[in-house]
Amino acid sequence: MIRHQCTGDYKIAPIRRKVRELLGLTQKRSPPFAVAEQWIGISTDEAVRIKPSFEPWQVNRGPLIERRMGRQDCLAWLRRHDYPMLPKSSCIGCPLHRNAAWRRIRDHDPDAWDDAVAIDRAIRSGLRGIRGEVYLHRSAVPLDEADLSIEADHGQLDLWPNECEGMCGV
């Protein structure tokens, strides 16, 4: 398993930069006290993902956790307010996807599947500091050749159920 830092690179760092810009902190030293409160939409099902801010100028809050809302509570809220049901978010090319996620992408989002297959091909031998070939699918075969059947999941022990905590790179 190689280091996965998507959340840090593509979510946390850009949000941090934008908040600093909005606060006028781009060229200044950060104040040693909180001047911003960031709300993070993590439910009780994933409470291990909530982390304190690493920035003294920012405090993190988890309003869903404060309200003791799990994923099912959030889905019920969406239904009550006539919002569409949303799948869990994740990167298209996340190497932590299980077969069910890969099948869902392949069968219901052909453009995303094509992107994932292209990502899988692009990373094969092009990662600096990594010897050998790299694959998105845990079977270490090209994604478009991987056995994504339900049977392929049976007997496979998941030793890292909280591996992707959504806080990569921090």
C-alpha positions in Angstrom: 0.0 0.0 0.0 1.5 3.3 -1.0 0.8 6.6 0.7 -2.5 8.1 -0.3 -2.7 11.8 0.2 -5.7 12.9 -2.0 -7.6 14.5 0.8 -4.6 16.5 2.0 -3.5 17.6 -1.5 -6.9 18.2 -3.1 -9.2 19.2 -0.2 -7.5 20.2 3.0 -4.6 22.3 1.5 -6.8 24.2 -1.0 -9.4 24.9 1.6 -6.8 26.1 4.1 -5.3 28.4 1.4 -8.7 29.9 0.5 -9.6 30.5 4.2 -6.3 32.2 4.8 -6.9 34.3 1.7 -10.4 35.3 2.9 -9.0 36.2 6.3 -6.2 38.2 4.8 -3.5 35.9 6.1 -1.8 35.1 2.9 1.3 37.3 3.4 1.1 37.6 7.2 2.0 35.4 10.1 -0.9 33.6 11.5 -2.4 34.8 14.7 -1.7 32.5 17.7 -5.5 32.4 18.5 -8.5 31.2 16.6 -10.0 33.6 14.1 -11.9 31.0 12.0 -14.2 28.1 12.8 -14.4 25.3 10.3 -17.4 23.0 10.3 -16.6 19.5 9.1 -19.4 17.2 8.0 -18.3 14.0 9.5 -21.1 11.8 11.1 -20.9 9.6 14.2 -20.2 6.6 12.0 -16.8 8.0 11.1 -16.1 9.9 14.3 -12.5 8.7 14.2 -11.9 11.1 11.3 -12.6 14.3 13.2 -9.4 15.9 14.2 -8.5 19.1 16.0 -7.1 21.8 13.8 -3.4 21.9 13.4 -3.6 25.6 12.9 -3.7 27.9 15.9 -5.8 30.4 13.9 -8.6 27.9 13.2 -10.8 25.7 15.3 -12.6 22.6 13.9 -16.2 21.7 14.8 -18.2 18.6 13.9 -21.9 19.7 13.9 -23.1 16.2 12.9 -21.2 14.6 15.8 -22.4 17.4 18.2 -26.0 16.5 17.1 -25.2 12.8 17.4 -26.1 12.2 13.8 -25.0 9.1 12.0 -25.2 8.5 8.2 -28.7 7.1 8.4 -29.8 10.2 10.3 -28.3 12.4 7.6 -30.1 10.4 4.9 -33.4 10.7 6.8 -32.8 14.5 7.0 -32.2 14.6 3.2 -35.4 12.7 2.6 -37.5 14.9 4.9 -36.2 18.0 3.0 -36.6 16.5 -0.5 -32.9 16.4 -1.3 -31.5 13.6 -3.5 -29.8 10.6 -1.8 -26.1 10.9 -2.1 -23.4 8.1 -2.1 -20.4 8.4 0.1 -17.8 10.6 -1.4 -14.4 9.3 -2.5 -11.9 9.8 -5.2 -12.6 8.0 -8.5 -9.2 6.3 -8.4 -9.1 5.5 -4.7 -7.0 2.3 -4.1 -9.1 1.6 -1.0 -12.3 0.9 -3.1 -13.7 -2.6 -2.6 -15.2 -4.5 -5.5 -18.7 -3.2 -4.8 -17.5 0.4 -5.3 -15.6 -0.5 -8.5 -18.7 -2.3 -9.8 -20.9 0.7 -9.0 -18.5 3.1 -10.9 -18.2 0.7 -13.8 -21.9 0.0 -14.1 -23.4 3.4 -13.3 -20.8 6.0 -14.3 -19.0 5.0 -17.5 -17.1 8.3 -17.7 -15.7 7.9 -14.1 -14.8 4.3 -15.0 -12.9 5.4 -18.0 -11.1 8.0 -15.8 -10.3 5.3 -13.2 -8.9 2.9 -15.8 -6.8 5.8 -17.3 -5.5 6.7 -13.8 -4.7 3.0 -13.2 -2.6 2.9 -16.4 -0.9 6.2 -15.8 0.4 5.2 -12.3 1.7 1.8 -13.4 5.4 2.7 -13.4 5.4 6.5 -13.1 5.5 7.0 -9.4 8.7 8.5 -8.1 10.4 6.5 -5.4 8.3 3.4 -6.1 10.0 0.3 -7.5 7.8 -2.1 -9.4 4.3 -1.6 -10.9 1.5 0.1 -9.1 -2.2 -0.7 -9.5 -5.4 0.7 -8.1 -7.1 -2.6 -7.5 -5.9 -4.6 -4.5 -5.4 -7.7 -6.7 -2.4 -6.0 -8.4 -3.8 -6.4 -11.9 -5.0 -3.7 -14.3 -8.3 -2.3 -13.2 -10.1 -3.2 -16.4 -8.9 -6.8 -16.0 -9.6 -7.2 -12.3 -12.2 -9.7 -11.0 -14.9 -7.4 -9.6 -17.4 -10.1 -8.8 -19.0 -10.5 -5.4 -17.3 -13.9 -5.1 -13.9 -12.2 -5.4 -14.6 -10.3 -2.2 -15.4 -13.5 -0.2 -12.8 -14.7 2.2 -10.8 -11.5 1.8 -10.0 -10.2 5.3 -10.2 -6.4 5.7 -7.4 -5.6 8.1 -7.7 -1.8 7.8 -11.4 -0.9 8.1 -10.6 2.7 8.9 -7.6 3.0 6.6 -9.1 6.0 4.7 -9.9 8.4 7.4 -10.3 11.3 4.9 -7.5 13.2 6.6 -4.5 12.1 4.4 -1.4 14.1 4.5 -2.1 15.8 7.9 
